[in-house]
Amino acid sequence: MTHAEDWNPTVYLNGKWGPLSEARIPVLDRGFIFGYGVYEGVPLYAQDNGARLPFRLAQHLKRLERSLGKISISNSFDDAGWHALIRRSTRIQQVLAMRSSTFK
């Protein structure tokens, strides 16, 4: 088995966490059918203590809200919800990275 076949990151989809290999989008999803969507990438920078913090998160969240509004998509989270989701995602990815480097 190659490394690419082993790669199965954890993803967040429709309110649930799970492996990418099990993520499914319904074929009648409007985003799937019509290509509706907004992309907002938030870089994370490592701190001296090992934590990874999002860069200019407040500005990213404002831009996300504005972009969602332009195409009439409701925002699933308020700012506190996005903060919590990003923290959890960062923790999950750190744990997975430690496991993969430990068990190579």
N, C-alpha and C positions, 0 to 999 in steps of 0.2 A: 504494500500500500504506500502511495506517495504522500508527501506532506500535504499537498492540496486536498487529497481525499480525507485526511484527518481533520482538516480545518472545518469547524462547525461552531462559529461564534454564537453567543447568546444575543438574541434580538428582542426588542419590545415592539409588539404589534397588536393593535386593537385592545390595549389595556392589559396584555399578558406578556410575561417573560417566557422565553423558550428557545430551544436550539434553532438555528437558521434552517436546518434541514426539515423542520416541521412547520415552518411558517407558511401560511396560505392566505391568499387574497381572493375573495369571491369574484367570480367572473362578471358579476353584475355590479361590482363596485364602480361608482362614477369616476373615481380617479383612474381606475384601470381602463374603463371604456373610453373616456374622453381625455385622458391625460391630465386631469386636474391635479395640481399639487404645488407645493412650495418647498423649496430647499433652503435650509439655513444651516451652515456648518459652523460649529463653535470649537476653535482650537483649545486644547488643554496644555498647560505648561507645567512641567515638573518643578516642584519647590525643593529647597534644601532638605526638608524633612521627609521627602518622598511623596508627599501629597501632589495631586495633579489638579490644578485650578483652571476653570474656564476663563478665557480672555475676553474682557469687556462684555460680560454676559447681559447686563442691563441693556446695552445698545443692540445686541443680537435679538433679545426678546422683543424690543420695540419694533425692530425691522420685521420680525416674524409676524407680529400682530398686524402691522400695517399691510404686509403682503397677503396674509390670509384674508383680511378684510376686502382687498381689491378683487378677489375671486369668490367672495361670499362663502368662505369656509370658516366654521366656528372653531375657535381655539379650545382645545380639549383641556388645557390647564391654565391656571393663573400663574403669576411669576413664581410663587412659592412651590407650586406643583412642578414647574419646569426645573427649579433648583433641586428638588427632591429626586426627580427622575434622572437628572444628570449626575448627581452624587451617587445614586444607586448603580447606574450604568458604569461609572468610573470604577466603583468598588468591584463590581463583577468582572470587569476587564482586567483589573489588577490581580485579582485572585486567579483568573484563568492564565494570565501571563506568568504568574509565579508557579503554577502547576506545570505549565508546559516547559519552563526552564528547569524545573526540578526533576522532571521525569523523562528527560530526553534520552 
